[in-house]
Amino acid sequence: MKTGKNLALALASVMLVGSLAACGGNNAENNANKDNTGNNAKGTNAPATEAATAEPAEKVELSFWTLGNVNYEELANEYTKEHPNVTIKIQNTGDQTAHHNNLTTALSAGSGAPDIFQLEIGFMERFISAQDKFYNLNDLGAKDIQANYLDWKWKQASSIDGSFQLGLPTDIGPTVVYYRTDLAEAAGLPSDPEGFSAAIDTWDKFAAVAKAYKDKTGKYFSDLTDLTYNALRDQSADEIYFSKADGKFIGDTNPQVKKAYDFTVKGIQEGWISNYLLWSPEWGQGMSDGSFAVVMGPAWMAGNIKSNAPDSAGKWKIAQLPEGAGNWGGSFITLPKEGKHPKEAYDFIQWMVNKDNQLESFKTKGLMPSIPALYEDPAFVDFKDDFFGGQQTAVEFGKAANRVKPVYYGPLHDQTDTFFKNALKNVIEKKADPAKEWDDAVKQAKTLAERS
Amino acid sequence: MAEPVITSPHAESKRPFLTEQRRSRITAYTFISPFFILFSIFGLYPIFFTFYLSFFKWDALNPMKFVGFKNYDLVTSDPTFWISFSNTLIMGLMGTVPQVMLALLLAVLLHSGMTKFKKTFRILYFMPNITSIVAVTLVFSTLFGNNGMINWMLNGLGLDSVAFNSGWWGVKIAISTMVMWRWTGYNAIIFLSGLQSIPMDLYESARIDGANRRQQLFSITLPLLKPFIIFVSLQSTIGALQLFTEPYVFLGQAGTGSTRQEGITMVTYLYSEAFRNGFFGTAAATAVMLFLVTILFSILNMLISRGTGGDTGGKKA
């Protein structure tokens, strides 16, 4: 009954742990499948990276907070082998809210922040305005490698005028359609990616196919209200809920938001969207036993499908979304100002996100690279995934990535989005009136926006 | 220290500074100081800082900006805040009143001598209270899921499914159940220790006077348990106002920690205000309001218990 106190204690202990934790980031593990011939500058073609391999004169220790399921620890080990004067201590967090709150706490306290921090795009707006708390990577040479990365991805971590660069791009989350070939076949739909994509290449066609599928098989076509809504929402150009120009709430007037909402409502009313909850066990079970035919999600969702439904290996394939692609997720590597060694830290991170290492991250962890040159590189393109019936998944993700339009989120995107998601949940679970729920969501969003 | 003012340079204080009495006092204070030092750093200072912060606009990263009472304005004019307020009260009542009665009943049963395995029962009572709330909530989430066990049983009885994740009452029932499950046993143990403190000879003389079991319960047990009942209800009231983990985890199944209107409590509101939206000023204002509400309810509790002749007001029972 002392949750308030417990929360305070938890926060206090997080701070203590944050300042005391010793992490095993420097156990010299042998990375057998890499040649140690200093191949750092090979991947990038910028002169700045030639100098990047210069050895710091004295011993430097860098702390690095990573998030989620990434291979950055292995990369750090490899780097420190080649740069004996650099040690990198890694601290990994699984919970993204806690991960970013730890940084907020450290920055506002003025101590305890790491030298290097992995920042998830969903939290970008919280930090991008605090430019006095981070090194401007443009001052450290980021301008020279900007051309290597996807333009929209790069700009997500830039100030509006482009003078300040908060982070270097890691992976991206272009959205695609994951679908069950066996179910498509059984319902008389084309089961090859080309044919399937063509059959649903507009949202109207998608809805017609979904309804026909439901009528024919009696099963759901699309898995969740949340992911259906996201698929359309993320196709919005330039901005979603908030205006890029003045940060005002525009969710009620943005046609794409209304389109996403109305389309999902249509799916609910025609009965081809399930009422499972995102991340719930039933949802994972549904992937296994074919309760629904498609899952719309970003590249990293492939990992979730594999772990939720290992038995369905070989039955899935990847197709393109109707009318374009969006982006959901992905990270940036930033350098908080509390760090004492910006130059050494920058040398490491620009190496860590170069072409070779992003390819490595894709192969080991499925992180979709943000370097367009890779999308034509045989090493990347020829990668076949048995889970997806031997499909060259990189090709599909690459296609989607090239269709993504950059978009502005605003600091309140996450919470505002929840209002609309809740409205849709009410429509599907409580049979609530969609128009009234829409109005309520807009009202809540406006109340929240008044505070910024 | 009341040192006499030294007027001439030759005047010397007669006694040494460290008298025996002072030394022992300093020793005593030194021994109890750790608590007070820690409390003032981790308890007192944050409390005052919260008051101070509630008059500023702050996102924890950029400079603080003084805004006067605007935060209080924003909070009190936000319908969601008032929904969270009424939710907290409703769930507080739903989770506390039946729970205290049930705990009392369990304690009386356990005390009555009709039960064997007293020690085992005592441990069993206490188990729910020491399990992690998050783990408990996750288990209950699967029970109360749309296609969960509870709905399956209801359907088996020929009843309709209840939307425990989104229904106005469904959510409250699910959360109150978790609160009851967690605290009933704990309170029963407290009542049990109260029951054990009642002298047996009172019951014996009552039996000689011809009182039956019911009369004994209402004329001896309950009146003498009054201090315990007051303690438990005050604790439960304060706890109910701070309800957070159960609704936060139960409704946050999309991994975000939910602020759904059906189950938002004052602390969930505060938490999402601070750690999801980055509005630390309005969050602080919410905390101050919560503080005032808690004080108000504690005072009400005291008045009620005084009105019923409980021995909290220094009166002899």
Interface residues (C-beta under 8 A of the other chain):
Chain A: M1 K2 T3 G4 N6 L7 A8 A12 T97 N101 T104 T105 L107 S108 R126 F127 S129 A130 K133 D226 N275 Y276 L277 L278 W279 S280 P281 E282 P411 L412 D414 Q415 T418 K421 N422 K425 N426 E429 K430 Q444 T447 L448 E450 R451 S452
Chain B: F42 P46 D59 A60 L61 N62 L74 D78 P79 T80 I133 T142 G145 N146 N147 A163 N165 S166 G167 W183 Q235 S236 I238 G239 A240 Q242 L243 F244 T245 Q253 A254 G255 T256 G257 S258 T259 R260 Q261 V267 Y271 S272 F275 R276 N277 G278 F279 T282
